[in-house]
Amino acid sequence: MARALIIGGGIAGPVAAMALQKAGFEPTVHEAFDRTADGVGAFMNIAPNGLDACDCVDLADVVRKAGFETPAMAFYRHDGRRLTGDIAFNRVSGTGNTTVQRSDLYVALRDEAERRGVRIEYGKRIIDAQRTGDTVRARFADGDEAEGEVLIGADGLHSRVRNIIDPAAPAPRYVGVLNAWGCVPDYPVEEAPGVIRMFFGRKCFFMYTQAPGGELRWYANPPRPERPDPATLRGGNAWRDELVRLFARDRMPVADIIRATPDVPAPFLNCDLPTVPRWHRDRMIVIGDAAHAASPTSGSGASIAMEDAVVLAKCLRDGATVDAAFRTFEAQRRTRVEAVVAQGKRNIEGNLSGPVRSMVRNYFIARTFRKPQADGRKTLWVHNHHIDWG
């Protein structure tokens, strides 16, 4: 049985491991940290296309149970008026989104992988890897080594595997906004829970969704044209006050939600990775954020990473050689994922539009979804994607 070394135990890594196991490989996940980031991090949406990918390897229910159903989305103006009704995701794909805390998803995927017999080794930070004949040997910072027929870099935005494959690989690009987020344990809202509600403020974009139990989770993109030093970003009252100021002139519930947040964490940089010229070399390949990170504003990063994991396993199952499988994978994935990254960047630019461009943006959003039968297939093209495992 061919061995697969998977670097990274976040989202793409465990999904790839379970998909490769189904494809007949013996996978081992090597995670840099002592354990995954249990209890740490913001929430995310797993879109219909991500759930479709998970369905291929019987993981969709695992993901759904880790979070809660998010059946629709809605857009609002800066004055609080609706641009759209609640737009059901199943108009496009037959299923809704799932909203999940990032750390809860890590734990759910890790636990399911271990339940299926996938070996996960912690404290294994890769420092180098080299091909040796028909295998590749990885070296870790603790002095250990591992050997397999393939090595898959699922080690995220700041991937070490990406740089091992190509030392000239581009660095992540800062896109001019930060990611701020928070949770309110029980916040009264009049709207139905579960729906992703997005507000185009005059100075900042904001969205929230409410869990069935009442917890409200929010996310904002405060603009910072110049890239700040992450060490200078702090949470707490100072950051809360700044966010409230950004929404002070808007007639939306946003400022009240931020004030009601018990603990406002420090924001983090919003970055993407538009084009990585080289995805694979010498039986090594990168997937997910290591190959094509989309801004969180796209709402699709985790979902397309799940797609990658399943498609790569399928290509390795069906390919005559490892190199042929990698070429097929890249041919099937590059155009789509780079388009998703570009869409995320356009979303940020649209969110930061001035008064005139904001009017144009609002007009087209309202027109697109004005009719009840509008299915949004062109607008929500990212979600309308299916993988045929068979």
C-alpha positions as CSV (number, residue, x, y, z in Angstrom):
1,M,0.0,0.0,0.0
2,A,1.5,3.4,-1.1
3,R,2.3,5.7,1.8
4,A,1.2,9.4,1.8
5,L,2.9,12.0,4.0
6,I,0.5,14.8,4.7
7,I,1.9,18.0,6.2
8,G,-0.6,20.0,8.2
9,G,-3.5,18.9,10.4
10,G,-5.9,21.8,9.9
11,I,-8.7,21.2,7.4
12,A,-7.3,20.1,4.1
13,G,-4.8,17.7,5.7
14,P,-7.3,15.4,7.6
15,V,-9.8,15.5,4.7
16,A,-7.0,14.5,2.3
17,A,-6.0,11.7,4.6
18,M,-9.4,10.2,4.7
19,A,-9.9,10.6,1.0
20,L,-6.5,9.0,0.3
21,Q,-7.4,6.2,2.7
22,K,-10.6,5.6,0.7
23,A,-8.4,5.6,-2.5
24,G,-6.2,2.8,-1.2
25,F,-3.3,4.8,0.3
26,E,-1.8,4.6,3.8
27,P,-1.8,8.3,5.0
28,T,0.0,9.8,7.9
29,V,-0.7,13.4,9.0
30,H,2.2,15.4,10.4
31,E,1.1,18.4,12.4
32,A,3.6,21.1,13.5
33,F,1.9,21.9,16.8
34,D,1.6,19.7,19.9
35,R,-2.1,19.5,19.2
36,T,-4.4,21.3,16.7
37,A,-5.7,24.8,17.7
38,D,-8.4,23.5,20.1
39,G,-10.5,26.4,21.4
40,V,-8.8,29.0,19.2
41,G,-9.9,31.0,16.2
42,A,-12.9,32.6,14.5
43,F,-15.8,30.9,12.9
44,M,-16.2,30.0,9.2
45,N,-18.8,28.9,6.7
46,I,-18.5,25.6,4.9
47,A,-20.4,26.3,1.6
48,P,-22.4,23.8,-0.4
49,N,-19.4,22.9,-2.6
50,G,-17.4,22.0,0.5
51,L,-20.1,19.8,1.8
52,D,-20.4,18.2,-1.6
53,A,-16.7,17.3,-1.5
54,C,-17.1,15.9,2.0
55,D,-20.0,13.8,0.8
56,C,-17.5,11.9,-1.4
57,V,-15.7,10.5,1.7
58,D,-18.7,10.4,4.1
59,L,-17.7,13.5,6.0
60,A,-20.6,15.9,5.3
61,D,-22.5,14.8,8.4
62,V,-19.4,15.1,10.6
63,V,-19.0,18.7,9.4
64,R,-22.7,19.5,9.9
65,K,-22.7,18.2,13.4
66,A,-19.7,20.3,14.3
67,G,-21.7,23.5,13.5
68,F,-25.2,24.6,12.6
69,E,-27.1,25.0,9.4
70,T,-26.9,28.3,7.6
71,P,-29.7,28.1,5.0
72,A,-29.6,31.5,3.4
73,M,-27.9,34.9,3.2
74,A,-29.2,38.5,3.0
75,F,-27.7,41.9,2.1
76,Y,-28.4,45.2,3.7
77,R,-27.6,48.9,3.0
78,H,-25.7,51.2,5.4
79,D,-29.1,52.6,6.5
80,G,-30.3,49.2,7.6
81,R,-32.7,48.7,4.7
82,R,-32.7,45.4,3.0
83,L,-31.2,45.0,-0.5
84,T,-32.5,41.4,-0.8
85,G,-34.7,38.9,1.0
86,D,-33.2,35.8,2.5
87,I,-31.5,34.1,-0.4
88,A,-31.6,30.3,0.1
89,F,-28.4,28.5,-0.8
90,N,-30.3,25.4,-1.9
91,R,-31.5,27.4,-4.9
92,V,-28.1,26.7,-6.3
93,S,-26.9,23.4,-4.9
94,G,-29.7,21.6,-3.1
95,T,-28.1,22.1,0.3
96,G,-27.3,25.0,2.7
97,N,-24.1,26.3,4.3
98,T,-22.8,25.1,7.7
99,T,-21.4,27.7,10.1
100,V,-18.8,26.2,12.4
101,Q,-16.1,27.4,14.9
102,R,-12.8,26.8,13.2
103,S,-11.4,25.0,16.2
104,D,-14.5,22.8,16.5
105,L,-14.0,21.8,12.8
106,Y,-10.3,21.0,13.5
107,V,-11.3,18.7,16.4
108,A,-14.1,17.0,14.5
109,L,-12.0,16.2,11.5
110,R,-9.1,15.1,13.6
111,D,-11.2,12.8,15.7
112,E,-12.9,11.3,12.7
113,A,-9.6,10.7,11.0
114,E,-8.3,8.9,14.1
115,R,-11.5,6.9,14.4
116,R,-10.9,5.7,10.8
117,G,-7.4,4.6,11.7
118,V,-5.4,7.5,10.2
119,R,-2.2,8.1,12.1
120,I,-1.7,11.7,13.2
121,E,1.7,12.7,14.6
122,Y,2.0,16.0,16.5
123,G,5.0,18.3,17.0
124,K,6.3,17.5,13.5
125,R,7.3,20.8,11.9
126,I,8.8,20.0,8.5
127,I,12.1,21.7,7.6
128,D,13.1,19.9,4.4
129,A,12.1,17.1,2.0
130,Q,13.9,15.3,-0.9
131,R,13.0,12.8,-3.5
132,T,14.9,9.5,-3.2
133,G,14.0,7.3,-6.2
134,D,10.3,6.5,-6.1
135,T,9.8,7.9,-2.6
136,V,10.2,11.3,-0.8
137,R,11.8,11.7,2.5
138,A,10.7,14.5,4.9
139,R,12.9,15.8,7.8
140,F,11.3,17.5,10.8
141,A,12.6,20.0,13.3
142,D,12.7,17.4,16.1
143,G,15.2,15.3,14.1
144,D,12.7,12.7,13.0
145,E,12.3,11.6,9.4
146,A,9.5,10.0,7.4
147,E,9.3,8.4,4.0
148,G,6.4,7.9,1.6
149,E,5.5,7.6,-2.1
150,V,4.0,11.1,-2.1
151,L,4.2,14.2,0.2
152,I,1.2,16.6,0.3
153,G,1.7,20.1,1.7
154,A,-1.6,21.1,3.4
155,D,0.3,23.5,5.7
156,G,-1.6,26.7,5.0
157,L,-0.9,30.2,4.0
158,H,2.7,30.3,5.2
159,S,3.5,26.8,3.8
160,R,7.0,25.5,4.3
161,V,6.3,22.8,1.7
162,R,5.5,25.5,-0.9
163,N,9.0,26.9,-0.4
164,I,10.6,23.4,-0.5
165,I,9.0,22.8,-3.9
166,D,9.9,26.2,-5.2
167,P,12.2,28.5,-3.2
168,A,11.1,31.4,-5.4
169,A,7.4,30.9,-4.6
170,P,5.5,34.1,-3.9
171,A,4.7,35.2,-0.4
172,P,1.1,35.9,0.7
173,R,-0.4,39.3,-0.4
174,Y,-2.0,41.6,2.1
175,V,-5.2,42.9,0.6
176,G,-5.7,46.2,2.6
177,V,-8.2,45.1,5.3
178,L,-8.1,43.3,8.6
179,N,-10.3,40.5,9.9
180,A,-12.1,41.4,13.1
181,W,-14.5,39.1,14.8
182,G,-16.4,38.3,18.0
183,C,-19.1,36.4,19.7
184,V,-22.1,37.5,21.8
185,P,-23.4,34.7,24.0
186,D,-27.1,35.7,23.7
187,Y,-28.1,38.6,21.6
188,P,-31.8,39.4,20.8
189,V,-32.5,39.8,17.1
190,E,-35.9,39.9,15.3
191,E,-34.7,38.1,12.2
192,A,-34.6,34.3,11.8
193,P,-31.5,32.6,13.1
194,G,-28.9,30.9,10.9
195,V,-29.0,33.3,8.0
196,I,-25.8,35.1,7.1
197,R,-26.6,38.8,7.2
198,M,-24.2,41.1,5.4
199,F,-24.1,44.9,5.9
200,F,-22.4,47.4,3.6
201,G,-21.4,50.2,6.0
202,R,-20.1,53.5,4.7
203,K,-16.6,52.7,6.1
204,C,-16.6,49.0,6.8
205,F,-18.2,45.7,5.9
206,F,-19.9,43.6,8.6
207,M,-21.7,40.3,8.7
208,Y,-23.3,38.2,11.4
209,T,-25.1,34.9,11.8
210,Q,-26.9,33.6,14.9
211,A,-26.8,30.1,16.1
212,P,-30.1,28.4,17.1
213,G,-29.2,28.7,20.8
214,G,-28.9,32.5,20.5
215,E,-25.1,33.0,20.2
216,L,-24.4,35.6,17.6
217,R,-21.1,35.5,15.7
218,W,-19.9,38.5,13.7
219,Y,-17.1,39.4,11.4
220,A,-15.9,42.7,10.0
221,N,-13.3,44.1,7.6
222,P,-11.9,47.4,8.9
223,P,-9.7,49.0,6.2
224,R,-5.9,49.4,6.7
225,P,-4.3,50.4,3.4
226,E,-0.8,50.0,4.8
227,R,0.0,46.5,6.2
228,P,0.3,46.7,9.9
229,D,2.7,44.8,12.0
230,P,0.7,41.9,13.5
231,A,2.5,42.5,16.8
232,T,0.8,45.9,17.1
233,L,-2.7,44.5,16.8
234,R,-4.4,44.2,20.1
235,G,-8.0,43.3,21.2
236,G,-10.0,44.7,24.0
237,N,-11.7,48.1,24.5
238,A,-9.5,50.1,22.3
239,W,-10.3,47.9,19.3
240,R,-14.0,47.8,20.3
241,D,-14.1,51.6,20.3
242,E,-12.4,51.9,16.9
243,L,-14.9,49.5,15.3
244,V,-17.8,51.4,16.9
245,R,-16.4,54.6,15.4
246,L,-16.3,53.0,11.9
247,F,-20.1,52.3,12.1
248,A,-21.1,55.5,13.9
249,R,-22.8,57.1,10.9
250,D,-24.6,53.9,9.8
251,R,-28.2,53.1,10.8
252,M,-27.5,49.4,11.3
253,P,-27.5,47.2,14.5
254,V,-23.7,46.8,14.1
255,A,-22.4,49.2,16.7
256,D,-24.8,47.8,19.3
257,I,-23.6,44.2,18.5
258,I,-20.0,45.2,18.9
259,R,-20.7,47.0,22.2
260,A,-22.4,43.9,23.5
261,T,-19.4,41.6,22.7
262,P,-17.8,40.6,26.0
263,D,-14.4,40.1,24.6
264,V,-13.2,41.6,21.3
265,P,-10.2,39.6,20.1
266,A,-7.3,41.2,18.3
267,P,-7.9,41.3,14.5
268,F,-5.6,39.5,12.1
269,L,-4.3,40.3,8.6
270,N,-6.5,39.6,5.6
271,C,-4.2,38.0,3.0
272,D,-4.5,35.9,-0.1
273,L,-2.2,34.0,-2.6
274,P,-3.4,34.7,-6.1
275,T,-1.0,32.6,-8.2
276,V,1.7,30.0,-7.2
277,P,3.5,29.2,-10.4
278,R,4.6,25.7,-9.2
279,W,2.4,23.4,-7.3
280,H,4.3,20.2,-7.5
281,R,7.8,18.7,-7.9
282,D,9.6,15.4,-7.2
283,R,6.5,13.6,-5.7
284,M,5.6,16.7,-3.6
285,I,2.5,18.9,-4.0
286,V,0.7,21.7,-2.2
287,I,-3.1,22.0,-1.8
288,G,-5.6,24.3,-0.1
289,D,-4.2,27.6,1.2
290,A,-0.6,26.4,0.6
291,A,-1.4,26.6,-3.1
292,H,-4.1,29.3,-3.6
293,A,-5.2,31.0,-0.4
294,A,-8.5,33.0,-0.9
295,S,-9.2,36.0,1.3
296,P,-11.7,35.1,4.1
297,T,-14.0,37.6,2.4
298,S,-14.6,35.1,-0.3
299,G,-16.3,32.8,2.2
300,S,-14.8,29.8,0.3
301,G,-11.3,29.1,1.5
302,A,-12.1,26.0,3.6
303,S,-14.6,24.7,1.0
304,I,-12.2,24.8,-1.9
305,A,-9.5,23.2,0.3
306,M,-11.8,20.4,0.9
307,E,-12.4,20.1,-2.9
308,D,-8.6,20.0,-3.4
309,A,-8.2,17.2,-0.9
310,V,-10.8,15.0,-2.5
311,V,-9.9,15.7,-6.1
312,L,-6.2,15.0,-5.4
313,A,-7.0,11.6,-3.8
314,K,-9.2,10.8,-6.9
315,C,-6.4,11.8,-9.3
316,L,-3.8,9.7,-7.4
317,R,-6.2,6.7,-7.4
318,D,-6.8,6.9,-11.1
319,G,-3.4,8.2,-12.4
320,A,-0.9,5.9,-14.1
321,T,1.9,7.6,-12.2
322,V,2.3,10.1,-9.4
323,D,3.5,12.8,-11.8
324,A,0.6,12.2,-14.2
325,A,-1.8,12.4,-11.2
326,F,-0.3,15.7,-10.1
327,R,-0.6,17.1,-13.6
328,T,-4.2,16.1,-13.9
329,F,-5.0,17.6,-10.5
330,E,-3.4,20.9,-11.5
331,A,-5.3,20.9,-14.9
332,Q,-8.6,20.3,-13.1
333,R,-8.1,22.8,-10.3
334,R,-5.9,25.8,-11.2
335,T,-8.5,27.8,-13.2
336,R,-11.3,27.3,-10.7
337,V,-9.3,28.1,-7.5
338,E,-7.5,31.1,-8.9
339,A,-10.9,32.5,-10.0
340,V,-12.2,32.0,-6.4
341,V,-9.1,34.0,-5.1
342,A,-9.8,36.8,-7.6
343,Q,-13.5,36.9,-6.5
344,G,-12.4,37.3,-2.9
345,K,-10.3,40.3,-3.9
346,R,-13.2,41.8,-5.9
347,N,-15.4,41.3,-2.8
348,I,-13.1,43.4,-0.7
349,E,-12.9,46.2,-3.4
350,G,-16.7,46.2,-3.6
351,N,-17.1,46.4,0.2
352,L,-14.8,49.5,0.2
353,S,-16.6,51.3,-2.6
354,G,-17.2,55.0,-2.4
355,P,-20.7,56.6,-2.6
356,V,-21.1,56.3,-6.4
357,R,-19.8,52.8,-6.7
358,S,-21.7,51.7,-3.6
359,M,-25.0,52.8,-5.4
360,V,-24.0,50.8,-8.4
361,R,-23.1,47.7,-6.3
362,N,-26.3,47.9,-4.3
363,Y,-28.4,48.3,-7.5
364,F,-26.9,45.1,-9.1
365,I,-27.2,43.1,-5.9
366,A,-30.8,44.0,-5.5
367,R,-31.6,43.4,-9.2
368,T,-29.9,40.0,-9.2
369,F,-32.1,38.6,-6.4
370,R,-35.2,40.7,-6.8
371,K,-37.4,37.9,-8.3
372,P,-38.3,35.1,-5.9
373,Q,-37.4,32.5,-8.6
374,A,-33.9,34.0,-9.1
375,D,-31.5,31.2,-8.3
376,G,-28.2,33.2,-8.4
377,R,-26.3,30.6,-10.3
378,K,-24.1,33.1,-11.9
379,T,-23.5,35.1,-8.7
380,L,-23.1,32.0,-6.6
381,W,-21.1,30.1,-9.2
382,V,-18.5,29.0,-6.6
383,H,-21.1,27.0,-4.7
384,N,-22.5,25.2,-7.7
385,H,-19.7,22.6,-8.0
386,H,-19.9,18.8,-7.9
387,I,-17.2,16.2,-7.6
388,D,-18.0,12.7,-9.0
389,W,-15.9,10.4,-6.8
390,G,-17.0,7.4,-8.9
